[in-house]
Amino acid sequence: MHMIDVHCHILYRVDDASQRSTESLDMLKVAAADGVKVIAATSHIKPPMYENTKADLQEALENVQALIDANHLDIEVILGAENFLNHKSMHLLDEDGFVTYGDNGKYMLVEFAWTKNAMDKPTSYLQRIIDKGYIPVVAHPERYQWVHEDYELVRLWRKMGCLMQVNRTSVLQLDKMQKANEFATRLLEDDLVDCIATDSHAPYAPRLPKLSDVYTYISKHYGEAKAKSYLIDVPQQIISK
């Protein structure tokens, strides 16, 4: 089973996740032991808080690759980013400042604020990304309070061509936000999920960089075909284009 994690903060000292090489190494070991074969390193691009550039992330990725090589781990890490969309960051789209999967891929992981600012136009931002030729992968829609209040947004975004990435912790009812757990279940029941990822920031529970438990959970409750789609097939599509 070659599971792929399309949302993981595996790089160190670039955002709010791992701050030490030893911490990233522990994350890699947990993932590899769990059967995860590929991790997309999706560090935050969120100015002015995290003003990471492609060059910054590429350098951090090389440091993690050195850990993989030195410890002979059977796992691959590719470049990506969790690109924050709001009225202050969208200029990066025109400046080639956002980072796609594999850097030059078609798919782009995007994130919104938990609470909606009146100045922000999320659907408009997604359309601008699509107009540029990219396919947005919306990170953890179950965690946005304003999406809870407008469920049809998820249907609209998928109709536009966006993919919905739900967090492992939400599916397993482990998220500290109970509403997120409930919303994730609703999305699964309504077949509005495209892939599941860890969004791991550290080698500690509950957001561990592992996927086998959620693969088992989805297989039991929704069928193994769905588990394979969410954790292998769609993620493979995302990182391959």
N, C-alpha and C positions, 0 to 999 in steps of 0.2 A: 504494500500500500504506500503510494508516493504522495503524501499529502503536501499541500502548498499553502503557506501562510502569506496572504497578500497584504497584511497590515500588522507590522511589528516594529517596535522601536528598539532595534537591536544595536544600533550604533551608540558609542559612548561619547559623552561630553558635547553633545550637539543640541539637546533639548531637555525636557523634564524627565527623561528616562534614565538609563544607565549612565553613571558618572565615572565608572572605572572599567578598565579592561577585564578585570577579574569578574565583574558583574556580567558583562556581555558574554564572556566565556561560559559562565554558568548557564546563561540563557541558551547559548548554542548547544551545550551538553544536554539540557532538558529537552530541547526540541529534537535533537538528533536521536536521543534515546526513545522518544515518543513516536518516531516514524515520520517526522516532518523532513522532507527532502529539500525543499526550497523555501527560503524566507525572503520576502521583499522588505528591504530596509526602508521603512516609511517614516523618517524623522519629520518633525514639524517644520513647515515653512509658514511662519506666522508673524509677519512684521507688525510692530517693532520688537516683539518679544523674542522671536527666533528668526533672525534674518539670515538663514542658511542659504548659500548659493550652491549651484551644482558642483562647483569645485570643492567647496567645503565638505559636502556630503560624499563626493568621490574619494577625497582623502581619508575621511572617517571610515568609508567602506574598505579601503585598502588596509587600514589598521585591523579591521575585523577579519579580513581575509587572511592576514598574517597569523591571527589566532587560530583560524581553522587549519591552516597548513601546519603550524607548529604542533597542534594537538591531534592531527590526522583524523579530523572529524568528517563523517560522511554526510555533508550538508553543503548546500550552495546558498549564497546570499547575493541578491541582485539589488541594484539601485532603484530607489523610488522615493516618494515623499508623501506626507499628508499635507496637502495644500489648503490653507485656510482661506475661505472666500468671504470677503466683506467689502464695503465701499472703500476701505483703505488699502486693500491688497490686490484688487483686480488689475491694476496697472501692470502687475507682474506677468499677466497673460500676454500682453502686447510686447513686453520686454524679454520674453523667453526666460522668465524668472521662476516659473513653476517647473516642477520635475515630474515626468511621466514614469511609468514602469519601464525599467531598462533604460531610462533616460530618453531614448528616442522612440518609445512605444506609442501606441494609439490610446491606451487607457491611462487615466489620471485619477488618483485617489484624492477626493476633496472632502473638506470638513466645514461645518458651519458653527456659529456660536450656539451655546445651549439655549439662550434666550434671544429672541429676535429684536434687533435694533430697527427702529422705524425707517432708518436710512437704507437698510439692506434689502435687496431684491433677489432672494436666492434662486428663484426659477429663471430670472433674467440672466444671472451669472452662469447657470448651467447651460443655457442656450448659447451664450457667448463662447463657452468652451466647445460646445458642439459645432458651432459655426467655424471654429478654428480647425476643425477636423479631428478633435479628440472625443473620446467616450468617457464621460464622468463615471467614476465609481463612488457613490455617496457613502462615506464612512458612518457607521452606526446611526442610522436614521431613528432608531428606537430611543436614542438618548436626548433628542431635541424636544424641549417642552412645547414649542410652537408647532411641531409636527404632530404631537399628540392631539392638539386642538384642531388640526386640519388633515385628517387621515387621507383625504383624496389627493393630497400633494404627492404621496408615494406613488399612487396609480399614474398621476400625470407625469412624474419624472420618468417612470419606467416606459410610459408611452412615448416619451421624447427620445428614449434610447439609453437612458442612464441605467446603471446597475446598482443594486442595493446590497451593501456589505453589512451584515449584522455581527455583533461581537459574540464570541464563544460564551463569555460570562453571562450575557443577557439570555441566551438560549438555555443555559444550564441554571438559570434563576439565581445567579451569584452576584449580579451587579448590585452595588450599594443603592442604586435608584430603583425602587420597586416598580415604578412606572415603566422603566426601560425593560424590565423582565416581562411585564405584562404585554407591552407593546410588541416585543419580539415574538412572543407566542402568537399574537394576533397576525403579525406579518407572515409567519410560517403557516398558520391555518388558512390564510387567504392566498397563499402561494405568491407572495410578493418579495421573496428573498432570492437573491442570486448567488451569494457566497457568504461563507462564515469565516471569520479570522480571529486572531487572538487579541489584537491591540495591546500586546504585552509590553510593559515598560520595565519589568524586572523579573528575576527568577523566583518570584514569590507568589503565593496564592493571594487573591483568587485569580489574578490575570497572568497565569503561567503561560509560557510559550509552547503550549501543547494543544493538540487537536484530536487525539484519539478518543478522548472521553465524549466530545461533542459528536464525533463520527458515530460512535456507538449509540448515543442518545437519539440522533436523527434517524439512524437505521431502525431503531426500535419503534419510534413514534410516527415516522413518515415514510419508512422504507429505505433500503440500502441504495436504491437508485438515486434518491434525493441526496443522501449523504455523499455519494460519489460526485454528484453534480456540484454540490456546495463546496466541497473540500478538495476536489481533484480536477474535475473537468473544466468548470468555469474559471477557477484560478489559473489553470494551465493556459486557457484562452487569453486571460488578462495579461500574463507575463510574456506571451509568445508573439504579441502583435504590437 
